[in-house]
């Protein structure tokens, strides 16, 4: 999400650090999304769903079907 009104830079920095704790993690930013629009707007919800599927099935995201 790019629309974090309070402490956005700090939160983004912490999230970037958090993703480094696992080799099976990704930090994906959905431009223009907010916590609310991630579930209320279909284009943002689809971006989150796609990202979750890629993490859950990494071999498929690499084209090894």
Residue pairs with C-beta under 8 A, 6 or more apart in sequence:
1 29
1 30
1 33
1 34
1 35
1 38
2 29
2 30
2 31
2 32
2 33
3 32
3 33
3 34
4 11
4 12
12 29
15 27
16 27
18 25
18 27
19 25
19 26
19 27
24 55
24 58
25 55
26 51
26 54
26 55
28 47
28 51
30 38
30 44
30 47
30 48
32 44
33 41
33 44
33 47
37 44
38 44
38 45
38 48
39 45
53 60
53 61
54 60
54 61
59 65
